[in-house]
Amino acid sequence: MVNIEQGGENMELDIELVGQLKRVLAAVEQILPQVVEPIDWHTAMAASWRSHSVAGYLEAMPETEATSLDELLGIDEQKKLVVDNTSQFVHGLPANNVLLWGSRGTGKSSLVRALLTRYGDEGLRVIQVDKDDLHHLPDIFLQIKACPYRFLIFCDDLSFEDGEKSYKILKSALDGAVYASPKNTLIYVTSNRRHLIPDYVHDNLGNHMKGGEVRASETIEEKSSLSDRFGLWVSFDSFSQEQYLRVVQQCIERLCAEYKQTLPWDEVVEKAAIQWSHDKSKRCGRTASQFAKRWVGMALSQCVVETE
């Protein structure tokens, strides 16, 4: 005889077990990274690293408005240094990792994006990595080291605070240690700080004399050791007023040419541009471009109104 009551109990246990397994699987799915197709670097010019719990993956970045090197005004010396280094890298010649540091709005990030516009057709690719994901650099290197392209690992607006340890993996990648970047990879970093890690007055308390020289404390040495590992430092400073006005004029001329219009350059424009920089508390390429868009946009809007 079949024990119907026992059979019912077994069925209830099976249903409960299935429910538990479903909940476990749902929890595991939240931890595991999503399944993504390998990036087709033939069509994808740039990617970013997406963290997911303990792992992560490279995700192709959508196409954005291309930035041309010719559009970056007032930083000719910086452009030449970075372009020359990148050209060497793209053509398989010795080249350096680069630290682009200086005032905000001076074109550091735009310069890196413009490199992709210039050299993308020659095999250059860019992978953007956030500071919090630097410990994934070995995983990224593993995925790209066999690819027939040249990669820039790009960390934008990078700086570290006291106590953060993620800079050590970056030091290893730059120094050719255990986590050294592959030959088809360079690291380009932008920052407002040259040393990437803040310096404090008390850091100098450990300075000492040796052979008549003042030797830096171990704290200072440690903090400067990261930036020292970049072979090329490129500094970006705020513009002088003369340089700022020259860039504003060039920006206005470019915008007018785009819309097949002409606008005068006179004392009225100069005063307005100077006041704009005072309001922004900054004389730089970004401020100049923003003013030019405002000025040209207002002028052309008035022309449209007058013709209606």
C-alpha positions in Angstrom: 0.0 0.0 0.0 1.1 3.6 -0.8 1.4 5.9 2.2 -0.5 8.9 0.8 0.2 11.1 3.8 4.0 10.4 3.5 3.9 11.1 -0.2 2.2 14.5 0.5 4.9 15.4 3.0 7.7 14.6 0.5 6.0 16.7 -2.1 5.8 19.7 0.3 9.5 19.2 1.1 10.4 19.2 -2.6 8.4 22.4 -3.2 10.2 24.0 -0.2 13.6 22.9 -1.5 12.9 24.2 -5.0 11.9 27.6 -3.4 15.1 27.7 -1.4 17.2 26.9 -4.5 15.5 29.7 -6.4 16.3 32.2 -3.7 19.9 31.0 -3.6 20.3 31.3 -7.4 18.7 34.8 -7.3 21.2 35.9 -4.6 24.2 34.4 -6.6 23.1 36.2 -9.8 23.4 39.5 -7.9 27.0 38.7 -7.1 28.2 37.3 -10.4 29.1 39.7 -13.2 26.8 39.8 -16.2 27.7 37.8 -19.3 29.0 40.2 -21.9 30.4 39.6 -25.4 34.1 40.2 -25.9 34.8 43.7 -27.2 35.3 44.0 -30.9 38.2 46.4 -30.9 38.0 46.8 -34.6 34.9 48.8 -34.2 35.2 50.0 -30.6 37.6 52.8 -30.1 37.2 53.1 -26.3 36.0 51.1 -23.3 35.6 51.5 -19.6 36.0 49.0 -16.8 32.7 48.2 -15.0 33.1 46.7 -11.5 30.6 44.1 -10.3 31.0 42.9 -6.8 34.4 41.0 -6.7 34.8 41.0 -10.5 34.2 43.3 -13.5 34.3 43.5 -17.2 35.2 45.8 -20.1 32.3 47.6 -21.7 32.6 49.3 -25.0 31.9 53.0 -24.7 29.3 54.6 -27.0 30.7 56.9 -29.7 30.9 60.5 -28.4 31.6 63.8 -30.1 35.1 63.6 -31.5 37.6 66.1 -30.2 40.2 67.4 -32.6 43.7 68.4 -31.6 43.2 71.6 -33.6 40.3 72.6 -31.3 42.6 72.7 -28.2 43.9 76.2 -28.2 46.6 77.8 -26.0 48.4 74.5 -25.1 50.6 74.0 -28.1 53.7 73.0 -26.0 51.7 70.4 -24.1 50.1 69.0 -27.2 53.5 68.6 -28.9 54.9 66.6 -25.9 51.9 64.3 -25.6 51.4 63.9 -29.3 55.1 63.0 -29.9 55.1 60.5 -27.1 51.8 58.9 -28.3 53.0 58.8 -31.9 56.1 56.9 -30.8 53.9 54.4 -28.9 51.5 53.9 -31.8 54.4 53.1 -34.1 56.0 50.6 -31.8 58.8 52.9 -30.6 59.9 53.5 -27.0 57.5 55.8 -25.2 56.6 56.8 -21.6 53.7 56.7 -19.3 52.3 60.2 -18.9 51.1 62.4 -16.0 49.2 65.4 -17.2 48.8 67.7 -14.2 47.7 71.2 -13.4 44.8 73.6 -13.1 41.3 72.4 -13.8 39.7 73.3 -17.2 43.1 73.6 -19.0 42.5 70.8 -21.5 44.1 67.7 -19.9 41.3 65.3 -20.4 40.3 66.8 -23.8 43.9 66.2 -25.0 43.7 62.5 -24.3 40.3 62.2 -26.1 41.8 64.1 -29.0 44.6 61.5 -29.3 42.0 58.9 -30.0 40.6 61.0 -32.8 44.1 61.4 -34.3 45.4 57.9 -33.9 42.3 55.7 -33.7 42.7 54.7 -37.3 46.3 53.6 -36.6 45.3 51.2 -33.9 45.1 53.4 -30.7 42.5 52.4 -28.2 41.6 53.9 -24.8 40.4 52.1 -21.7 39.1 54.4 -18.9 39.5 53.1 -15.3 38.3 54.8 -12.2 40.5 55.2 -9.2 38.5 52.7 -7.1 39.0 50.1 -9.8 42.8 50.3 -10.1 43.2 47.0 -8.3 41.6 45.4 -11.4 44.6 46.5 -13.6 46.0 43.0 -13.7 42.7 41.6 -15.0 42.6 44.3 -17.7 46.1 43.6 -18.8 45.3 40.0 -19.1 42.4 40.7 -21.5 44.3 43.1 -23.8 47.9 41.9 -23.8 47.4 39.7 -26.9 45.3 42.2 -28.9 47.0 43.7 -32.0 46.2 47.3 -30.8 47.9 49.9 -28.7 46.0 50.8 -25.5 46.1 53.8 -23.3 44.8 53.0 -19.7 43.3 56.4 -18.8 42.6 57.5 -15.3 40.9 60.9 -15.2 41.2 63.4 -12.4 43.2 61.0 -10.2 44.3 61.8 -6.7 44.7 59.8 -3.5 44.1 60.7 0.1 46.1 59.6 3.1 45.4 56.0 4.0 44.3 54.9 0.5 46.3 51.9 -0.7 45.1 51.6 -4.3 48.0 53.7 -5.5 50.3 50.8 -4.8 48.9 48.7 -7.6 49.4 51.7 -9.9 53.0 52.0 -8.7 53.6 48.3 -9.6 52.1 48.7 -13.0 54.3 51.8 -13.7 57.4 50.3 -12.3 57.5 47.1 -14.3 57.0 44.9 -11.2 54.7 41.9 -10.8 51.7 43.8 -12.2 53.7 45.5 -15.0 51.6 46.6 -18.0 52.1 44.7 -21.2 54.1 46.1 -24.1 51.0 47.3 -26.0 49.9 49.4 -23.1 50.7 52.8 -21.6 49.1 54.6 -18.6 48.0 58.2 -19.0 46.7 60.0 -15.9 45.3 63.5 -15.4 45.4 65.2 -12.0 45.3 68.6 -10.3 48.2 67.4 -8.2 51.7 66.7 -9.5 52.4 64.2 -6.7 48.9 62.7 -6.7 49.0 62.3 -2.9 48.6 65.5 -0.7 51.7 67.0 1.0 51.3 68.4 4.5 53.6 70.6 6.5 54.2 67.9 9.1 55.5 65.6 6.4 58.7 67.8 6.3 59.4 67.2 10.0 61.4 64.1 9.1 63.8 66.0 6.8 67.4 65.6 7.8 70.9 66.7 6.8 73.3 64.4 5.1 76.6 65.6 3.7 75.5 69.2 3.9 72.3 68.4 1.9 68.7 68.5 3.1 67.3 65.0 2.5 63.6 64.5 2.3 61.8 62.5 4.9 60.6 59.0 4.2 57.0 60.3 4.1 57.9 62.8 1.3 59.9 60.2 -0.5 57.0 57.8 -0.4 54.5 60.3 -1.6 56.6 61.6 -4.5 57.6 58.0 -5.6 54.3 57.5 -7.4 54.6 60.5 -9.7 58.3 59.8 -10.2 57.3 56.6 -12.0 55.7 58.5 -14.9 58.3 59.0 -17.5 56.7 62.2 -18.8 55.3 65.0 -16.8 53.2 67.6 -18.7 52.1 70.7 -16.7 49.0 72.8 -17.5 48.8 76.3 -16.0 46.1 79.0 -16.0 46.3 81.5 -18.9 47.6 85.0 -18.6 44.9 87.6 -19.5 46.6 88.1 -22.9 46.7 84.4 -23.6 43.1 84.0 -22.4 41.8 86.8 -24.7 43.7 85.3 -27.6 42.1 81.9 -27.1 38.6 83.6 -26.7 39.1 85.3 -30.1 40.1 82.1 -31.7 37.1 80.3 -30.3 34.8 83.0 -31.5 36.3 82.9 -35.0 35.9 79.1 -35.2 32.3 79.2 -34.1 31.5 82.0 -36.5 33.1 80.0 -39.4 31.0 77.0 -38.5 27.8 79.1 -38.9 29.2 81.1 -41.8 28.9 84.4 -39.9 31.3 87.1 -38.8 31.4 89.1 -35.6 33.6 92.0 -34.6 36.4 91.7 -32.1 36.5 94.9 -30.2 36.8 96.4 -26.7 33.2 95.5 -25.9 34.0 91.8 -26.4 37.2 92.0 -24.5 35.6 93.5 -21.5 32.8 91.0 -21.5 35.3 88.1 -21.8 37.4 89.5 -18.9 34.3 89.9 -16.7 33.3 86.3 -17.6 36.7 85.0 -16.4 36.3 87.0 -13.2 32.9 85.4 -12.6 34.3 82.0 -13.2 37.4 82.8 -11.2 39.5 81.1 -13.9 41.3 81.9 -17.1 41.6 78.7 -19.1 40.6 77.0 -22.3 37.3 75.8 -20.8 36.3 79.3 -19.6 37.3 80.8 -23.0 35.2 78.2 -24.9 32.2 78.7 -22.6 32.3 82.5 -23.1 32.6 82.1 -26.9 29.6 79.9 -27.1 27.6 82.3 -25.0 28.7 85.4 -26.9 28.3 83.9 -30.4 25.0 82.2 -29.5 23.5 85.5 -28.2 24.7 87.4 -31.3 23.4 84.9 -33.8 20.1 84.6 -31.9 19.7 88.4 -32.3 20.4 88.1 -36.0 17.6 85.5 -36.3 15.1 87.7 -34.4 16.0 90.7 -36.7 15.4 88.7 -39.9 12.0 87.3 -38.8 
